[in-house]
Amino acid sequence: MRVLLVEDEVNLAEVIRDGLAEHGMNADVEHDGASGLWRAREGSYDVIVLDIMLPSLNGYLICRTLREEGDWTPILMLTAKDGEWDEAEALDTGADDFLTKPFSFVVLLARLRALARRPPTPRPAVLEVGDLVFDPAAVSVRRQGHEIGLSRTELGVLEVLMRAGGAPVSKREIFARVWGFDTDVDPKIVEVYIGYLRRKLDEPFGVRTITNQRGVGYRIVEPAT
């Protein structure tokens, strides 16, 4: 397995590189963001490990840039302790997984193996379906150039639909990913929020993009007038 590690803490980077070598993994190491981005563009890696706080370019910018360029190499981001917002932004910019510092090396190995087993999966930083554009990191939704205000829950439902790439998503999956199963909320709430999204995203523009597939679930498609 070939790994690119971009970490500015030199001692930590050397420990990780040596540990990976002991387990048959070849790691290239860079200590600043600009060099890390150059290496990611020039090399061919099974997994990229990015620290967030880096000189010159931070991990978010590197991840977003690679995704915008169509590079879907799995990315694991190293986030700060108790960094909920770091974790959320890492995923929003296109990372596949994150690990909070300090971390167990055994867990790091397991995460890297799991990512390497997955086929590269597009995780664009900005989601687009026709003229509907959603930037999760900026919390911005636009259609035909108009900004649309959505609640946090509406944004969550929209992201699930848009990341499905036009495939239908069941009500159960939407509920699990937005509300979680450990809640007293009635699962029928999904239907309510689908209605909210249609009234905000479709009806004012005279289009029908959020559709339901009987017995399967909901999906979002190119605009149909």
Steps between C-alpha positions, in 0.01 A plus 500: 500500500630847408412775746557875479532655846482880528582590860701798626596342833827345384542254788143376471534463122817293540337274760200441271722439195717250685197323644338471159823361355500227765158395372599494134372846407714746307443860617616821336508791747458873449498762774315791339180540304642621169747211479229257604267618224780477243585146614134393489469629144824343379488164678264204501380406849257256654422735789588858596531599869460875555550704811273805510734769633787519251735776383411669166180301431278334759358152462154627408636693202707205382204265523261740328752570221557131428126430491436795268771360270327160493749317723301253713791335682368410849593771751530457876520829690666541839285729715548675834381352829130576557491656154139440398510785253833378362346158439192646333702729274736215409207297368339802335816575300510144366700293749402135537585460868660679794700407807527712814842573652641340706413170334586133530741381232305172483186697417687703238614180330147360502356821353763508225436137406125563492541805275737317265245222455235742380482591132559875449164666553425855385449732799480842335543799728216677316192299403314580178181364343411705196482864609477411870835558674570405863828584674487320838814669633365848425145395596380649172217382272431674170265443208511709184737734684261560789605426857252274682482493879461153651494377858772267628266200472391596148868526402561152642217344298612684186860381538390136532297530179768683302782267602296205371566622145144457376450156658194458723556521876258326735313689771670275753848594378419873494362477854804307627753739347329824599324420829663171606315204645558602862219755500133526586423682174236333280666371177210655306679831559698419183186559289450837670851617416479377143195726473696793645779451245258479209334825604836680526704341220250399233173690513640858483698406188230301321697175501463151647828348611419325829296196403379190679536148364215293632614229739864617484540856625594846375755624253614830352536529123568755227225766485182408317256780429 
